[in-house]
Structure formats: structure tokens, C-alpha cells
Amino acid sequence: MGRAGARRSRTRKKRPFWVELPLLIVMALVLALLIKTFLVQAFSIPSDSMQNTLQRGDRVLVDKLTPWFGSEPERGEVIVFHDPADWLAGMPVDEPNTVQKVLSFIGVMPSAEEKDLIKRVIGVGGDTVECAGDGPVKVNGTALDEPYVFPGNTPCSNDEDGGQFKVTVPDGKVWVMGDHRQASADSRYHQDDPNEGMVPVDEVVGRAAVVAWPIGRWATLPVPDTFKNVPARP
């Protein structure tokens, strides 16, 4: 083939941008879907149960990658998990429109249909978690210093519905509590369900790592230092 033929061949291979645009959009959507499925997913805070760490309407990014490598939730982490035993029964769920459904499917915005919750891990498999009176919460006999608890709250609730407790967490499960202790229907208040208030590790979506929105509330969600002082399970 001569030089003129080679130039014509190169010219024929070049496609206009408007022809390539649909392919680029499809590739971007596939990439976003893969990221949502395996790496990171947005989650919208639906209630006040994690104040002041998280406010209603905050958007957090959830790390979904580490569970794929066998990592289990650790004490002090803020996790998102599927409703383990109808904890959200009776709670209203807004019906999303078509655009919201598409955007949530690819992970661009949080899903309005999934029944997920967000709480802090207090105890993991083998731990003994207890609380009496107004607190403090103890894990394996060590009292927690919990500066993240909502101002004006006590670490425990002095009631007979679950505010007073002493439990041993089975392997493969975690005990979770909200930071807004007097406004959180967490593990304490579901001890009569099939999991005895525990959350199976298999129901954990991932760890909430970052507050991404609104921009003015951007922050990471590290494990509080108090959990470093908790001894290993007996």
C-alpha cells in the first residue's frame, strides 16, 4: 500500500466525537457500577441516631472493598449494614423517581429503597459488653471513654427495655450502638429478635470512612482511641 493509501486508511479509522460519545457514556456507567459493587458506595444518613458524629442528611462513603478480603468489622468502626431482623419495620420509605433509581443503581447517589442502618461497633465476636445505670459502657471489663456520645446523653439508658444489659457477642456477629444513645434503637432494644440484638457480619455492607457531603462537614471517621485500650476477649 502506498503513502496515499495509508493516509486514506488512517482517515477512515478516525471517528467523530459524537459517534464515540455513547460508548464513553456506557464505559463510564459500567465503571461507576463496578466501583459501587466492589469499592465504594454512597449512603445517606436517615435519622438522628448517630448525632453528633453524623447528622441527618449527611452523605458518607462506605468502604466495601476490605470485606472482600475477609476483613471483619472492628470495635469503634462506624458501619453500614442491612436490616438484620426487621429493625426498620413500620418505618416509612420514600418512593424514588426513575432518575433517582438509575443514579442509585450505578452508585452516584444513595439508594432510597434499601433498608440499611448505620451504627458504631462496640463489641465483636467473643467480647462481653455491659452497661448498668447511666454507664459507662464496658467491654471485657474496661470502661469506654466516649466523647462521641451526643452531648447531654448518658452512655447507657436507665430503662428496662434494653438500656441495661450484659451480653457476650457470638463469633461472626457484632454489637452496635448509636452515638445518640437516647435516640437510637440499636442492639440494646432488639435483644428479643432471632439474633438477640447482634448484627451478623454477613449483613455488614462496609465501613463508613468519610463524610463526603455537605462539603462543609467533610471529615474522616477514624476509630476512637478508647477502643485501643480494650483487652482481647477473655
Secondary structure, 3 states (H helix, E strand, C coil): CCHHHHHHHHHHHCCCHHHHHHHHHHHHHHHHHHHHHHCEEEEECCCCCCCCCCCCCCEEEEECCHHHHCCCCCCCCEEEEECCCCCCCCCCCCCCCHHHHHHHHCCCCCCCCCCEEEEEEEECCCCEEEECCCCCCEECCEECCCCCCCCCCCCCCCCCCCCCEEEECCCCEEEEECCCHHHCCCHHHHCCCCCCCCEEHHHEEEEEEEEEECHHHCEECCCCHHHHHCCCCC
